[in-house]
Each structure stands twice: as C-alpha cells, then as structure tokens.
Amino acid sequence: MTSTNRPRIAVIGGSLTGPVTALLLLHAGFDDVTVYEAAPASAPLGGGLIGLEHPALDVLDRLDIGQHEFVAHDSEAIVQMTVRDRHPAETFRRTYPGRNTTWTLLHQALTRRLPTGVLHSGMKVTALAEQDGQPVLRFRDGHTTPADLVVFADGRSSTGRRLLDPDRTLRYAGYVAHRGIADITPQSGLRDFLRLQPCPGAQFNLAPVPGGCDWTFYLNCTSSEYAQRFGADPTRRVFALPRHVSAAARTHVDTCADLLLPADHAAVVHATTTRMAVPVLDITPPDRMVWPVGGGHAVLLGDALAPVRPHTARGANNGIEQAAGLVAALTQHRKYRADLTAALHGWQRRHLPDAVAAVHRGPVIGRRLGLGTHQTAQ
C-alpha cells in the first residue's frame, strides 16, 4: 500500500461479502474505504435462505450486529424426510451448527450500518490497470479511481475473476435451484429447516421466513431446456429473476411438485406467485487469491473467488470468513508494519484450501442426490 496510515481500499460488490468487508475494515480503523456496486440504487433487491455457521456469526457479533436483526427463527434443527409415493417415510433430525437467515434480512442489517458516502451504486467496473505504479479501476461510465488495494467481492459472475483469473470460467452442472417465497406454510408453527428427498434427481428444501416460507426445488435440467424456460444460457443468465421465469418454467415446477411432493408441500409451490431460479454452476478450483498490481494488490473473495454449489452451504460463510481473515492480515500491516505481501500470502495460505475443498464437495453431494451431469471439478 502506498500509505501505511491511510490506504485507499476499493471493495467491489455490494451484496453480502462486500459490505461485511467494508464494515470490518472501518471497524479496524481503515478510514478510506469505498464500496462500488454495479446495480443502480433503484434496482429491486432480494434473496433467499442462507445458512450461517458459527465462525460467520461470530464475525457479525464483532460488528455489533445482533442475531435478532437477521434471524427470524432460531431453530438449529434440520429435519430430513424421505418421501415415497408423495408421503413422508423415514425422518431424520440433526442439529445445524449455525442459524438460518435470508439474504434480504442480512443485507439490510449490513447496509444500514455503512456510513453515508461509502456505498456507490450503479458503478460497474470494466477494467483494472496499473497507472503510475498503482491499481486504477475503470467504470462503465468512463470514470476512473486509484486504489492501493482492490477487493473483488462481486459474486458468481465476478468481473474481478474475469480480469484477474480469466481461464477459470463457469460450467453448468446440469440442474436448477427453483426458488420461491410463499405466504403460506405446509404446517402451522413451522420453525425448522425441512429437507425432502422424493427420489434421485430431486430435492425440496423449505424453511420459515417472516410472513411465510422460503422453498428451493432442485431439478435436473439440460442447458437447452434452461434456455427455453428462462431465455438465456445458464452460464450467461446465472440468476433468473421473476421477469425471466416463463409460463413453461412455472408449469414444469408445478407438475414436478404434483408428481413428487406431499400434497401440502405441492400446495405451497402452487401458491407462490413470485419465483426465481438459479442454475447450479461449477468452476475449476482457484490456486490463488492475491494478485500484485504495480505497487498495490487485488484480491478475490467469496463467490468471486470460487462459487460453490448451494448444497455445500458455504457460499456466504466462505466470503465472511475470508473477509475477516483479510482484515486481520491488513491490520497487522497497518498497526505493526508487517510486510504486506507476506501478510496477504499468509491469508491466502490459510483460506485457499477451504475454498478449494468446498468447490470439490459440491459435485460429490450432487452425485449422491442424482442431480446434474456429474462432472467432477478439475
């Protein structure tokens, strides 16, 4: 960093990992931190269920974000049911070492703590270059800004990954997570996370959220079927928003619910007006997290580094834990003049193995469930 006392840090991505990173930096005494989000401030925001494990919850605790702000139901139970002929059969119950939240609740808790002027919306990064020995970001509107450190936390379709690690491209895994939030539940007093296993090639997850329940229905789907139902190739349309969900896609999910799920769960699917879909994607595991750019650095975090299959439940956890580790390394540099390059590579050495393991774990779980094309990550 060109300035030990006041480094300029640009955080790219305003979803979850980006705001967590910015808040941790501000909490640690870094005062020149800016978050750049590509979506305009007027863009509709929302998201589904997220499981946060204890290390990630501890990071939020350190930011004085109490669980009452983002955890609506504090059950730690996961109830897994085998379904035969649309009726529950064996039931297994286990305890999840964490809590469930939703993207919307957590995002609101994070962004309302960002000081005025830190978050800049509608700022899409198009290039990262070296100028006068330092990183310089270029945005779609032609604006440029220098930085000492650029933190890319910009999700599955990361611009940072494309710029820094262009050979690692997304691959479609052969199945889709159909999602919806219903204002009804299959049973009164629903508190636990439910997982229904009707047959190989399908899985239905459901959990209570404020005002109803959030469900995810995993179903196999070819690339051409995805394009027909959602209007684009799965590696291009990595999130199918409500406006992309065709009548054919809705009918397909309703039909599968009627064939595979108990009647009360199928009724929840039918009653869901607003739906989305997420194609499940794989990627070659990363072999680095840090890149030198002149006298500065750029790093990849969370899904920008290595998007993982949702079955691993490691997406948000990886990002938050990596962010905390990064800020710890930067703090040692700022407070005690630790060598920055060595500190960043130490951070990479600690966190990269877990990111790689999560990428490998996804296809293993998919094979077990009969989901996808079963290609092993390279």
C-alpha positions in Angstrom: 0.0 0.0 0.0 1.3 3.4 -0.9 0.1 4.8 2.5 0.6 2.8 5.7 -1.7 5.1 7.7 -4.4 5.7 5.2 -4.5 3.1 2.4 -7.2 3.6 -0.3 -9.3 0.4 -0.4 -11.9 -0.2 -3.1 -14.4 -3.0 -2.4 -16.2 -4.2 -5.5 -19.7 -5.7 -4.8 -22.5 -4.6 -2.5 -24.3 -7.9 -1.8 -23.1 -9.5 1.4 -19.4 -10.2 1.4 -18.6 -6.7 0.1 -20.4 -4.8 2.9 -19.0 -7.2 5.5 -15.5 -6.5 4.3 -16.1 -2.7 4.4 -17.6 -2.8 7.9 -14.7 -4.9 9.2 -12.2 -2.5 7.6 -13.9 0.5 9.1 -14.2 -1.2 12.5 -10.4 -1.9 12.3 -9.6 1.7 11.8 -9.2 1.9 8.0 -11.0 5.1 7.0 -10.6 5.3 3.2 -12.9 2.5 2.2 -15.4 2.7 -0.7 -17.9 0.0 -1.9 -18.8 0.0 -5.6 -22.0 -1.8 -6.6 -22.8 -2.4 -10.3 -26.6 -2.4 -9.8 -28.3 1.0 -9.5 -29.7 2.1 -6.2 -33.2 1.8 -7.7 -32.8 -1.9 -8.6 -35.1 -4.3 -6.8 -33.2 -6.3 -4.2 -34.0 -9.7 -2.6 -32.7 -13.2 -2.0 -33.3 -16.5 -0.4 -32.4 -18.6 2.6 -28.8 -18.6 3.8 -27.2 -20.7 6.5 -24.5 -19.0 8.6 -22.2 -21.2 10.6 -20.7 -20.1 14.0 -17.5 -18.5 12.7 -19.5 -16.3 10.3 -22.0 -15.4 13.1 -19.1 -14.5 15.3 -17.8 -12.1 12.7 -21.2 -10.4 12.7 -21.2 -10.3 16.5 -17.9 -8.4 16.3 -19.6 -5.8 14.2 -22.3 -5.5 16.9 -24.9 -6.9 14.6 -27.2 -8.9 16.9 -28.8 -12.1 15.6 -32.3 -10.6 16.5 -31.8 -8.3 13.5 -31.4 -11.1 10.9 -32.5 -14.4 12.4 -36.3 -14.6 12.4 -36.4 -18.3 13.7 -33.6 -19.5 15.9 -34.2 -23.3 15.4 -30.9 -25.2 14.8 -32.8 -28.3 13.6 -32.6 -29.8 10.1 -35.4 -32.3 9.5 -34.8 -34.6 6.6 -37.6 -36.8 5.2 -37.6 -39.5 2.6 -40.7 -39.2 0.5 -42.4 -42.3 -1.1 -45.5 -42.0 -3.3 -45.8 -38.4 -2.1 -46.0 -39.4 1.6 -43.3 -38.9 4.2 -41.4 -42.1 5.1 -38.2 -42.1 7.2 -37.5 -38.9 9.1 -34.0 -37.9 10.4 -33.3 -35.0 12.6 -29.9 -33.3 13.1 -28.5 -30.1 14.5 -27.0 -27.4 12.3 -24.0 -25.6 13.9 -25.4 -22.2 13.0 -28.5 -20.2 12.2 -30.6 -19.6 9.1 -31.3 -16.1 7.7 -32.3 -14.6 4.4 -30.2 -12.6 2.0 -32.7 -9.7 2.4 -32.6 -9.6 6.2 -28.8 -9.8 6.4 -28.2 -7.3 3.5 -30.5 -4.8 5.3 -28.6 -5.3 8.6 -25.3 -4.7 6.9 -26.1 -1.8 4.6 -27.8 0.3 7.2 -24.5 0.3 9.1 -22.5 1.6 6.2 -21.7 5.3 6.8 -23.1 7.8 4.3 -20.9 8.0 1.2 -19.2 4.6 1.5 -21.6 2.8 -0.9 -21.7 3.9 -4.5 -24.4 2.2 -6.6 -24.6 2.0 -10.4 -20.8 1.7 -10.7 -19.9 -1.2 -12.9 -16.2 -2.0 -13.1 -14.9 -2.7 -16.6 -11.1 -2.7 -16.2 -8.3 -2.8 -13.7 -5.0 -1.4 -14.8 -1.6 -0.2 -13.4 -1.0 3.5 -13.7 1.9 5.3 -12.1 2.7 2.2 -10.1 -0.8 1.7 -8.5 -4.0 -0.1 -9.3 -6.6 2.0 -11.2 -10.2 1.0 -11.7 -12.2 2.0 -14.7 -16.0 2.1 -14.7 -18.6 1.7 -17.4 -19.3 5.5 -17.3 -15.7 6.2 -18.1 -14.9 7.3 -14.5 -11.5 6.1 -13.1 -10.3 5.9 -9.5 -7.0 4.8 -8.0 -6.6 2.4 -5.1 -3.9 0.7 -3.0 -6.0 -2.4 -2.6 -8.9 -3.7 -4.7 -11.1 -6.3 -3.1 -13.4 -8.1 -5.6 -16.4 -9.5 -3.7 -18.7 -9.3 -6.8 -20.3 -12.7 -6.8 -20.6 -15.6 -9.2 -20.3 -13.5 -12.3 -17.4 -11.7 -11.0 -15.7 -9.0 -13.1 -12.7 -9.3 -10.9 -12.3 -13.0 -11.7 -12.6 -12.3 -15.4 -9.9 -9.7 -15.2 -7.5 -11.4 -12.8 -8.1 -15.1 -13.5 -9.7 -15.3 -16.9 -9.1 -19.0 -17.6 -11.5 -20.0 -14.8 -14.9 -19.9 -16.4 -18.2 -21.1 -15.1 -19.6 -24.5 -16.1 -23.2 -25.5 -15.9 -23.7 -28.5 -13.5 -26.9 -29.8 -15.2 -29.6 -28.8 -12.6 -31.5 -25.8 -11.4 -32.5 -24.5 -7.9 -36.0 -23.2 -8.4 -36.9 -20.7 -5.7 -39.9 -19.0 -4.2 -41.3 -17.3 -1.1 -44.8 -18.3 -0.2 -47.1 -16.5 2.2 -48.4 -19.9 3.4 -46.7 -22.8 5.1 -47.4 -26.6 4.9 -48.0 -26.7 8.6 -48.8 -24.2 11.4 -45.9 -23.2 13.7 -43.2 -24.2 11.2 -39.8 -23.4 12.8 -37.3 -26.0 11.4 -35.5 -26.3 8.2 -37.1 -29.2 6.2 -35.4 -31.2 3.5 -37.5 -33.6 1.4 -35.9 -36.4 -0.7 -38.6 -37.7 -3.0 -36.2 -39.6 -5.4 -32.8 -39.3 -7.1 -32.7 -36.2 -9.2 -34.9 -34.1 -7.0 -34.6 -32.4 -3.6 -37.0 -29.9 -1.9 -35.9 -27.6 0.9 -38.2 -25.4 2.9 -37.8 -23.1 5.9 -39.8 -20.5 7.7 -39.2 -16.8 6.9 -41.0 -13.7 8.0 -44.5 -13.8 6.5 -44.4 -17.4 5.2 -41.8 -19.8 4.0 -38.9 -20.0 1.6 -38.6 -23.0 -0.7 -36.0 -24.4 -3.1 -36.8 -27.2 -5.5 -33.7 -28.8 -7.2 -34.5 -30.5 -10.5 -32.3 -31.7 -13.3 -32.4 -29.6 -16.5 -30.4 -29.5 -19.7 -28.8 -26.3 -21.0 -31.3 -26.1 -23.9 -34.2 -26.6 -21.5 -32.9 -23.9 -19.3 -32.6 -21.5 -22.2 -36.1 -22.3 -23.4 -37.6 -21.7 -19.9 -35.5 -18.7 -18.8 -34.5 -17.1 -22.0 -30.7 -17.5 -22.0 -27.9 -20.0 -21.5 -27.3 -20.9 -17.8 -23.7 -19.6 -17.7 -25.0 -16.3 -19.0 -28.2 -15.9 -17.0 -26.8 -17.0 -13.7 -29.8 -15.7 -11.9 -33.3 -16.0 -13.4 -35.3 -13.1 -11.9 -39.1 -13.2 -11.8 -39.4 -11.5 -15.1 -37.3 -14.3 -16.7 -39.4 -17.1 -15.4 -41.6 -18.2 -18.3 -45.0 -19.9 -18.1 -43.4 -23.1 -19.3 -40.9 -22.9 -16.4 -43.7 -22.4 -13.9 -45.8 -25.3 -15.3 -42.7 -27.6 -15.2 -42.1 -26.9 -11.5 -45.8 -27.2 -10.6 -46.0 -30.5 -12.4 -42.9 -31.9 -10.6 -44.3 -30.8 -7.3 -47.6 -32.6 -8.0 -45.7 -35.8 -9.0 -43.1 -35.8 -6.3 -44.1 -33.9 -3.2 -46.7 -34.4 -0.5 -49.9 -32.5 -1.3 -49.4 -29.8 1.4 -45.9 -29.0 0.1 -47.0 -29.1 -3.5 -49.8 -26.6 -2.5 -47.1 -24.2 -1.2 -45.3 -24.3 -4.6 -48.6 -23.7 -6.5 -49.4 -20.8 -4.2 -46.1 -19.0 -4.8 -46.7 -16.1 -7.2 -43.2 -14.7 -7.5 -40.5 -17.2 -8.4 -36.8 -17.2 -9.4 -34.3 -19.8 -10.5 -30.6 -20.3 -10.1 -28.7 -22.6 -12.4 -26.2 -24.7 -10.4 -22.7 -23.9 -11.6 -19.2 -25.4 -11.2 -15.8 -23.8 -11.7 -12.1 -25.0 -11.7 -10.9 -24.6 -8.1 -8.7 -21.5 -7.6 -4.9 -21.7 -7.0 -4.5 -18.2 -5.7 -6.4 -15.3 -4.1 -3.9 -12.4 -4.4 -2.6 -10.6 -7.5 0.1 -7.8 -7.5 -0.9 -4.7 -9.5 2.0 -2.3 -9.6 2.8 -1.4 -6.0 -0.7 -2.4 -4.9 -2.7 -5.6 -4.9 -6.1 -7.1 -5.9 -7.8 -10.0 -4.2 -10.8 -12.2 -4.8 -13.2 -13.2 -2.0 -16.2 -15.4 -1.6 -18.2 -16.3 -4.8 -16.0 -14.0 -6.8 -13.1 -16.4 -5.9 -14.9 -19.7 -6.1 -18.7 -20.0 -6.4 -19.8 -23.2 -4.7 -22.9 -25.4 -5.1 -25.7 -24.4 -2.7 -25.7 -27.9 -1.1 -22.4 -27.1 0.5 -23.9 -24.2 2.4 -20.5 -22.5 2.2 -21.1 -19.5 -0.1 -21.8 -16.7 2.4 -19.7 -18.5 5.1 -16.6 -18.6 2.8 -17.0 -14.9 1.9 -17.5 -13.7 5.5 -14.7 -15.8 7.0 -12.2 -14.8 4.2 -13.1 -11.2 4.7 -12.4 -11.4 8.4 -9.0 -13.1 7.7 -8.1 -10.4 5.1 -8.8 -7.6 7.6 -6.7 -9.3 10.2 -3.8 -9.5 7.8 -4.2 -5.9 6.7 -4.4 -4.8 10.4 -1.0 -6.4 11.1 0.4 -4.4 8.2 -1.1 -1.1 9.3 -0.5 -1.3 13.0 2.8 -3.2 13.2 4.3 -2.6 9.7 4.2 -6.3 8.9 5.3 -7.0 5.3 2.1 -6.6 3.2 2.9 -9.1 0.5 3.8 -11.7 3.1 0.7 -10.9 5.1 -1.6 -11.3 2.1 0.1 -14.6 1.1 -0.3 -15.9 4.6 -4.0 -15.0 4.4 -4.2 -16.9 1.1 -2.4 -19.9 2.6 -4.9 -20.1 5.4 -8.1 -19.7 3.4 -7.5 -21.1 0.0 -7.6 -24.8 1.0 -11.1 -24.5 2.4 -12.3 -22.7 -0.7 -10.9 -25.5 -2.9 -12.4 -28.2 -0.7 -15.9 -26.6 -1.0 -15.6 -26.5 -4.8 -14.8 -30.2 -4.8 -17.5 -31.1 -2.3 -20.4 -29.8 -4.5 -20.2 -32.4 -7.2 -19.8 -35.2 -4.6 -23.1 -34.1 -3.0 -24.8 -33.8 -6.4 -23.8 -37.3 -7.4 -25.2 -38.6 -4.1 -28.6 -36.9 -4.9 -28.7 -37.9 -8.5 -28.5 -34.3 -9.5 -26.7 -32.9 -12.5 -24.3 -34.1 -15.2 -21.9 -35.4 -12.5 -18.8 -33.9 -14.0 -16.0 -33.8 -11.4 -14.4 -30.3 -10.9 -10.9 -30.2 -12.3 
